[in-house]
Amino acid sequence: MIYLASKSPRRTELLSQIGANHLVIDVSVDEIINPMVNAKENAELLSIQKCQEGIKHIMVNQMDELPVLAADTMVVMGEKIFGKPESEEHAIEMLLELSDKVHTVITGVTVGIISGDKAEFHSITVDSQVEFSNLSLLECKKYCASKEPFDKAGAYGIQGYGSAFVKEIKGSYSNIVGLPIHEVAELFKKLNIPFWLN
């Protein structure tokens, strides 16, 4: 059994698909991008912050001291980091910028393990490349009408309507959804964390 420090239904679904026994804990972190470090480091730092908040939540609420899994996913093209869109116009602007180009999806993953009155943190980052087809303004508007883009970095998700835009993926599909499940399972094995349902 593990705690998932994320309200993301996509991450919950991915963990459930591999039979990972988990409970969701609600944590909140201001997702502020540090301009002094690259996107990969930002994704890792944000996953660490979310994991730290998860550990605090467990301690404050005197919950079972189980491992905590946290993640943060970013969409990057060149040096530009695409966060979650602030409006429909912003989502359309992002989608048109990603149109007919290759971009990178980076996920930082951190596992926190409580040991007495302290915790140790283990982090990895995984990146995948995504190439979009050439999108029209009308396609972007129709996609925004689905409401799918609004809680997602880069204003898209590939497990729904947005999959129609994806021309090619190089790397982990689940990473693009929000949690690189193969790499997470390998990290759990390395840390000797049993997570399978009995």
CORTAJO-V801230 format. One line per field, one symbol per residue. psi: psi as a letter, one per 40 degrees, with the letter a starting at -180 (. if undefined). A space follows every 50 residues. Layout:
psi: ???
//
This chain:
psi: hihhghehdddddddddefhhiihihihhhghhheeiidddddddddddd ddddddddddefihgiihhiihhihhhbehhhaiieiddddddddddehf ihihhhhhhhhhhhgbeiiihhiiihiihhhiihiidddddddddeedee fhhefiieeadedeehdihhahdddddehgddddddddddefhheii.
//
